[in-house]
Amino acid sequence: MASKERIPQLDIFRAIAILAVLAIHATSRTLAETLNTPLFHPFLYINKFSQFAVPSFVFLSGFVLFYNYIDRPLGGRTLLTFYRKRLTYIVVPYVVFSLLYYGLKLQAGHAWGTPAGEMGAKLFKYLWTGTAYTHLYYIVIIIQFYVLFPLFLWVLQKNRRIAAWAPLAGLALQWGFVVLNKYMVRHDLWHLSKGSLSISYFSYFLLGAAIAVYYPTVKSWLVPSPGSKGRGRTGLWAVLWLLWLAAGIVHVELWYTTYTDKTVINSFWYEGFANAHALLSCLILFRLSFLLYGAGRSLFTRLLVSAGACSFGIYLMHPAVLYVYRRIDFHGGYAAYSLAILGGFLSALLISWVVVALAFRYVKPAWILFGSAPRRSAKNRTDAGVRSAGKTG
């Protein structure tokens, strides 16, 4: 079977998504600290507008998995290889970082004297739920998708035409869960954390699957081609950009009203605009990645590719950098505060990026911490999916 065309532009997609993750985490404290100040609205925009980050990674994971496996026979050998790679490059780093962050929690809380049994029970819960630290829930979501993936793949291989309806099916299942969970919670029948369950992200994962299955057909629409007369497509993309901006702005302003006026708004409005903005973000980022990659391979583009290639390691490591950075005592007015937040963002990005890149270059077992290493030459680019699926999804 011929190998699939490698899509290096996806590293730019990862880079943009990881920058959004860092923006969210770098500004996580600003919403409480700047409320009722002139800084609140700008920081709210940075934080809430960037909420497309995790859905975009879920979308990319769905795209990469189905792109690489849709034409492969779904046999025992394929599944064994699939799960062996995910265990090696996803689960092992997840467990290692969960242990490290649990140790950080114990150190911060001066809780090393906790009874061993209690520590073991907490650690098991943290590993099972992805709560050893605030960002690790995402890895648990991706592992859930890995468990479900063979079923999805089998269905789409049986009838590929179903892929056209997959995003709608994902949307229906996702919203069915959102509605059911809301009213079940209201009646005290159950309480499930939407953010820790893969069904909360079905629309993004299956949108990625649909685009992967039809990629040869939709490539000319998604990917800009020099010299093409795509006036209609250009107009459509302009509409999508405007809708993306509008959905993001409305989502932010809903939160602004809630924070400043203490207005109670039906949670479905938040869910709806966040979902719309994230779905549009998946398409916008996909298109933007190809535009940036084709922009003469500038230094900026090469840096984005490098950051994207290291994105899984950056994702795992950056909260530890922020934790240390926030122990620095900053003083000053609004300008100094803003620079301190920017410093946290840049520190989390650059320190994590450099450490991950150097580890991959000079430390052979770096995969234990950061997953599979970026490819350095065309000779070893034999499977576009192995690393791609491991970059935060």
N, C-alpha and C positions, 0 to 999 in steps of 0.2 A: 504494500500500500504506500503510495507516494506521501511524503511528509507535507504537512500543511505549510502554507506561506507564513513566515514569521512576521509578526506585526510589532516592530520596535516602537511604534508610536504609543503603544499602551504604557510604556514606562513614563511618558509625559502625563498621561491620564493619572497614573499612580502618584506622580509628583504633585499635581494640582490637588488631588484628594488628600494627600498627607499634609500639605500646607494648610488645607482647611481644618484638618484634625488639630494641628498645632494651634491654629487661630482660636479654635473653640477652647482648648485647654489653657492656653495662655491668658485668655480673658475670662475664665470661669469664675474668678473671684470679683471681677470688676462690677458685675451686675449688683451685687450686694454693697460693694464698697463705694460705688459712685452714684447710687440712687439719690435723686433730688439734687444732682449737680449737673453742670453743662456737659460733663463727659459721659453721662449715662447713655444718651441716645446713640452716639457714635459707637461705643463699645457694645451696646445691644445689637446694632447692625452687624458688627464683626462676628459676634458670637452666634446669633440666630441665623444670619444669612448663610453661615458656613455649615449649617446642620445637614447639608446634602452630603457631607463627607462619608459617613458610614454607608448610607444607601448606595453611593457611587461605587464604593469598594465591593459591596454585595453584587451590584450590577456587573462589575468587571469580572468578578469571580464566576458568575453565571455565564458570561460571554466566553471566558477563557476555557472553562470546563467543557462546554458544549461545542465550542469551536474545535477543540482538540480530540474530542471523543465521539462526536456524532457519527463519524464514518468508521469507527472501530467496532469490531465484533464484541458484543457484551458477553464475554466468557469469564470463567474462573480465573484464568491467567491475567486478563486485563484488570479485573477487580483486585486481584492480589497485588499487582504492581501499583495500582492506583492508591490503595490504602497503605501500602508500605511507604510510599513517598510522602503521603500526608502525615503518617505517624512520625516519620523521620524529620520532616522539615516544618511541620506545623505543631503537632502535639508535643514533641520533645521541647522545643523552645518555649511553648506555652507553659509547660510544667515547670521548667527551670525558672522562668521569670515570675511565675506565681509564687514559687518558694522564695525568690529574692524579695518580692514585694511584701510577702507575709513577714519575712524577717525585718523589713523596713518598718512595717506596722508595729511589730513587737518592740523594736528599738524606740520608735517615736512614742509609744505608750508605756515604755519601761515595764513591759509585760513578759520579760523572759522567765519570770518565776511562775508563770501559768502552769498548772498541772499538765503533764504530758498527754493524758487522755483528752483533756479539753482542747489542747492545742491540735491534736490529731483530728478531732471532730471538726474543728473550725477549718483546718486546712482542707479536709475532704469536701466540706461545703463550698469553700472558696474555689476549689478545682472544678467541682461539678457545676457551679453557677457562674464562674468567671468573675468572681467578686473579690479576688485577692487584691485588686486595685481597680480604680474606676474604669479603665479602658479595656480590661481583659474580657469583658462580656462579649466583645465582638468575636473573639476567637472561638468562644463556645457556640455562637450563632453559625460561624462558618463550619465548624465541626458538624453541627446539625445538618447543614446543607450537604456535607460530604456523605452523611448517612443516607439522606434522601436522594442523592444524585442518581444512583443506579436505577431507581424507580422512575424518575423523571426521564432519564436517558432511554430506558426501555420503551416508555410510552411514545416518545418522539421518534425513536427509530422505527417503531411499528407503523406510525403514520405521521410523516413530517408536516403534512398540511395543518396538523393540530397546532404546530408551533406558532402559526399566525394568531391563534386565539390564546396562546399561553399567557401573555401579559394581562389580558382581561380576566382569565381564570385566576391568576395570581392576585389581581386587584380584588376580585370578588371574595376569595378566601381570606385575604388580609383584612378587608373591611368587615367581613362576617365575624371574624375573631374580635376586631376592635369593638363592634357593636355589642356582641354577646358578652365580652369581658366587662364592658362598661356597666351593663344592666345587671350582670351577675354580681359585680362588686357592690352596686347600689343596694342589692337585696341580701348582701352578706352571704352569698352562696359560694363564692370563691374569690380569690385575688391572685392574679397572675401578672407578673411584670412583663409588659409587652416587649420591652427592650431586650429581654434575654431569650426570646423565643423566635425561631426562624420564620414562623408564619407572619410575624410583624413586618417581614421584608420580602414576602413572596413576590410582590409586584415588580421589584427591582431585579431579583434573581431571574425571574421568568422573562422579563424584558430583555435581559442579557442573553438568555437562551434563545429567544426568538430571533434576535439580530444575528446571533452566531449561526443558527441554522440557515438563515436566508442571506448570510453575509455576501456570497458571490453576486446575489441579485441586488441587494441594497447598497453595496459598496459604492457604486457611482453616485448615489444620493448622499451617503454619509461622508464620503471621502472626496475632497475637492480635486478635480483633475484639470491640469493646465490646458487652456484652449477650448474647453467645453463651453457650449452656449447655454448654460444652465440658468437662464433668467428666472424661470419659474421656481427652480430650487432655491435660488438666492432669495427670492421673495418669501418663500416658505420658511427658510432659515431665519430671515429677519423677523417674521411673525413669532417664531419659536423663541428667539432671543427676547423679544418684547414680553411675551407671556411668562418667560422664565423670570425676568426682572419684576414683573407685576406680581407674580405669585410670591416671590421672595419678599418684596416690600410689604405686601399685605400681611404675610406671616409675621414679619418683624413688628409691624404696627399693632397687630393684635396683642402681642406680648407687651408692647409699650403701654397700651391702654390698661392692660391688666396690672402692670407694675405701678404705674403712676396714678391711675384713677381707682384702683382696686375693683375694677369692673368684673363681674362674673359673666363669662362667655361660655356657651356650650363648647365642650372639648372637641366636638366634631369639627368645628371651624379651624382649630389649631391643626388637628389631624389632617384635614382636607387640604389646606394650603401648604402644609409641610410636605405632604405626599406629592402634591402637584409640582411643587418646586423641586423636590428631589428627583422625580421622574424626568422632568425637563432637564435637570442638571446632568443626568446620565447622558442624554443625547447631546447637550451643549458641550460637555467635556470631551465626548468622543470626537465630535467635529473639531473642536479647538485643538485637540492633541495632534490631529493630522495637519491642521493649519500651521501650528508651531513647528512641527517636525519638518515640514516642507519649506520653512523660511530660511533656507540657505545653510542649515546646520550651524547656526551661530553659536558663540560661547554660551549664551543663555539657554539655547536648546540643548546643548551637550550637558550643561549643569542639570537641567530638568531631567534628562534621561538618567544621569547618574543618581540623582535623588530618588527617582522612581524605582531604580534598580535596588536601592537600599531601603525602600519604604517600609518593608516588613520589620526590619531591625530598628528603624527610626521609630516606628509605631510602638514597639515593645519597650524601647529604652527611654524615650523622651520624658515620660512623667517623673522618672528618677532624677533627671537633670533639672526639671522644674522644681522638684521638691527641695533640692539643694539650693537652687537659685533663690527660692522664696525665703530661705533662712537669712538672706542678706537684709539688713534693716535699711530701707530707703526712706528719705525724708524730702520734703519740698512741696511745691504747689502742683497745679494741674499738669504743667509741662513736664515736671520731673516724674510725676506719677505715670504719665503716658510713655515717657522714655523707659521707665522701669518695666512696664508691661511689654514694650517692644523688645527690650533686652532679654526678657524671659523667653519670648517667642524665638528670637535669633539664637539664644543659647541652646534651647531645646533642639532646634533644627541643626545648627552647625556642629555642636559637640556630638550629638547622636550620629549625625551623618558621617563625620570624620572617623569616629570610633568604629562604626559598622564597616565603612569602606576599608579602613586599615586592617581590621580583623579579617575580612574576606581576602585581603591581599597577602597577609603575612601569617595568619593563624589557620592551620589546616582544619582543625575541628571547630571552626567558627560557626558551622551549621547548628551546633548544639544550642547556641544562643540566638542566632539570627536567621535560621533557615538556610535555604539553598543559596549559593553564591551567584552573583551576576556573571553572565557569560562574557568573556573577554575577546573572543574572536569568532569568526564565522565557522571555524572548524568544529567547535563543540556546540553549535546551535542546532542540535538534531531534534529537539522536542520543545517547541515554543511554549508548551503548557506546563512543564514541570516547575520552572521558576515562576512563571506568570501566576499560577494558582496560589503560589506561596507568598506573594507580596500583599500582605494583609487581605488575603482572600483569594 
